[in-house]
Amino acid sequence: MSERRINILADWRAGQVAAHQARTERGDYWLGLLGQTILMIMLLFIMIGVAPYQHEIIPDLQTGAAPVSPWNRLIWLSLLALATPVFWFRRQVLATAFKRVWPLIILLLWFAASTQWALDPVVSVRRIVLYLIQTVICLALSLSIRRGDRILVTLAMTCALMVTIDFFSWGLAPTASMTEFGLAAIHTHKNTLGAIMMYCCIVCVAYFQGQKSPLSRVFWLIIVLAALALLVASKSKTSLGTLGGGAFAGVGLLWLLRQRMSLIWAIIAATFAFAAILFLAWIGWNAIGGTDPLAPLSTVTFTMRTDVWRFALGVWADHPWKGIGFGSFWDVDPAVQPSLQTDAWFSRPEAFANEGHNGYIDILVTTGVVGLVGALPLLGRWIWRGLVLLRLALLSVRSEDREGVPYLVYLGIFPLLFLFHNLLESSYFTPNSALGVLMLMVGMDIDLRWPDRHQPGGVNGLRLEPPSGRP
């Protein structure tokens, strides 16, 4: 009789565990759908913006600064409201999630503190609040869409839609889509189109690797080729060069990550040694000839970007440690904006600059050495962890992890290309930057997946609960 009671109790407990598991799976499914919807809306919004086809900055007649559309605030607040239920249903794991993204939280606290000494405190506060809202939304996306392959399919479908819109805009409205510098299509600037098409190529190539049907492979190949055509037509040399270099480097990187660690470190050491030999040989050649080894760099301006860099570094030199306030350098009150107090070419209406064309210099000048020392290791952390997660998936024998390889290719490659892209464009912690928001989302997702690589669910399924937790 006692054994029968034990069996009945065990069956009841097993039924409770099964019922809890079923409820959890249903909840994850519906939360995932909510997250995918938010992700698609957010991605389309940051790509298109609130002023399609407006290819020139039209300053406000009263203030002289670029006007801020109320739609921008309304849409971000609406996305935040949509994301709020995620935190209620994931409230048990919020403390764990915050612990895993602690470097980002500390850096954002410093950015928020810098608003106290900003040149334009009103704009600085508004921009840090926007960035905090974007951070909360990105955290909600990672917590709601736990499977990486579901994130990737959402990104890929949205990118395919964006490529289609831009391609038909180019064909059906060529006058409205073209600028004197290159194709901008529905976007505000040709460099914006270039950056977005670069991103679409990364996402769609990663998604292409997971397609098995010939028809689907043909479809995604057409999308990639259309995005490449738009990128070339935009004449965005930075995005085109970054993507081209990333394509060649990516093939070698995927091969390298499959090798044993001793070979990987040997190749890395050999690469650095070869670069050092070339550098010393160049120095020696110039010493023999009595020439300046830096002379070739004196004629390189990166499309006159060096003028902007010298000016920004000059402003930073007056505020080296704290900077002049987060988001308080470009496109602020004309009475205090540093560039508008000069007669430099990039301060004139016909060549108005609203970024420093180097993400790291912009962080340095706005948040000082403290901000840059926090931002660079954070980006390095995301790059390293993204590559390690990709290597774990490539070497895994689990089918669950193998299914996540295309998404982890995206997580591994995008931060690397973002690193180099920001050498000539500003998007790293730049308010209202599409690539900046996407890097924030990718970085947080990498940090949330990192400690779980040995738990059930592997690297494709995000899991924040203890593996042996009770229902």
Residue, then its C-alpha position, 0 to 999 in steps of 0.5 A: m500500500s505504501e509503495r502504491r501511495i509513493n507511486i501515486l505521489a510520484d506520478w502527481r509530481a511528474g504531472q505537475v512538472a510536465a504541466h509547468q513545463a507546458r505552461t513555460e513553453r507556451g509563455d515563451y512562445w507568446l513572449g517570443l512573438l511579442g518580442q519579434t513584433i517589437l524587434m521588427i517595428m524597432l528595426l524598421f523605425i531606426m532604418i527609415g526614421v521619421a522623415p523619409y526622403q528628407h535628404e537635407i538637414i533643415p534647421d529650426l528657424q528660431t533656434g538654428a538647430a536641427p528640429v526633433s520630431p515628436w514622432n521620435r519620442l512617441i514611437w520609442l515610448s510606445l515600444l517601451a510600453l509594448a516591452t513592459p509585459v516582458f519584465w513582468f513575466r521575466r521578473q524572476v531572472l531580472a537580477t541575474a540579467f542585470k549582473r551579466v550586463w554590469p559593465l554596460i550599466i556602469l558605463l551608462l551611469w557615467f554617461a548620465a553623470s556627464t549630463q551635469w557638466a554638459l555644454d547643452p544640458v537639456v539636449s544631453v539629458r534628452r539623449i541619455v534618456l533616449y539611450l536608456i529607453q533603447t537599452v531597456i527595450c533591447l534587454a526586453l528583446s533578449l529576454s523575450i526571444r530566447r532562441g537565437d534562430r528566432i531572432l535571426v529570422t526576424l532580422a532577416m525578414t525585416c532586412a529583406l523588406m527594407v531592401t525591397i523598399d529601397f530597391f523599388s524606391w530607386g527604380l520607381a522614384p529615382t529623382a527622390s531617391m538620388t542625391e548629388f553625392g550618391l543614392a539615399a533612397i528612402h533614407t535621410h543620407k547616402n551614408t545611412l543607406g550604405a550602413i543599413m545595406m551593409y547591415c542587411c548583407i551581414v544578416c542575410v548572408a548569415y541567414f542564408q547559411g541555414q537555408k536548405s531549400p534551393l528555392s529559399r537559397v535563391f531568394w536570399l541570394i537575390i536579396v543579398l545581391a540587391a542589397l549589394a547593388l544599393l550599397v554600391a549605388s550609395k557610394s558609401k566607401t566606408s560601408l562598402g570597404t568594411l563589408g568587403g574586408g569583412a567578407f574576406a576576413g570572415v571566411g578565414l575567421l570561420w575556418l580559424l575558429r574550427q581549429r584547435m586552440s594551439l593552432i589559433w594562438a600560433i596563427i595569431a602570434a605569426t600574424f603579429a610577428f609578420a606585421a612587426i617585421l613589416f613595420l621594422a623593415w619600413i622604419g629601416w628603409n626610411a632610415i637608410g634613405g633619410t625619409d620620413p616614415l609617416a610622410p605617406l600619411s600626411t596626404v591621407t584625409f579620409t575625405m577631409r575627415t582629418d579636419v573634423w578629427r583635429f578639431a574634435l581632439g582640440v576641444w577634448a584637450d580642454h576637457p580631457w577626463k570628463g568630456i563636455g557631456f554625453g551627446s552634447f557636441w554635435d547638433v546642439d544649441p547653436a549658441v554653444q555648439p563648438s563647431l559653429q563657433t568656428d569658420a571651418w568648412f564642416s560648420r557651413p550650411e552646405a557642408f553641415a556636420n552632425e557627427g565626428h566621423n569617428g565613434y571613438i573620438d566622439i565618445l572621447v570628446t563627450t565623455g572624456v578618457v573615463g568614457l572611452v576607457g569604459a567603452l573600448p573594453l566593453l566593445g572588446r568584451w562583446i567581440w571576444r565573447g561573440l567569437v567564443l560563442l561562435r566557436l562553441a557552436l561550430l565545434s558542438v555535436r549537439s543539433e540544438d547548437r548547430e541550428g544556432v550557428p547562423y545566428l552566432v555567425y551574425l553575433g561573431i561577425f557584426p561586432l568586428l565590422f562595427l569596430f572598423h566601421n566606427l573608425l570613419e563613422s560615428s555610431y557607437f553610443t551615438p544617439n539616434s544611430a541605427l547601427g548603434v542601437l543594433m550593436l547595443m542589442v547584439g552586445m546585451d544578447i551576447d552577455l546574456r548568453w555567455p554564462d549559459r553555454h554549458q547549461p541545457g539549451g546551449v548557445n542557441g537557447l537563452r536560459l537564465e534560470p538554474p538548470s536544476g531549478r524547481p517549477 
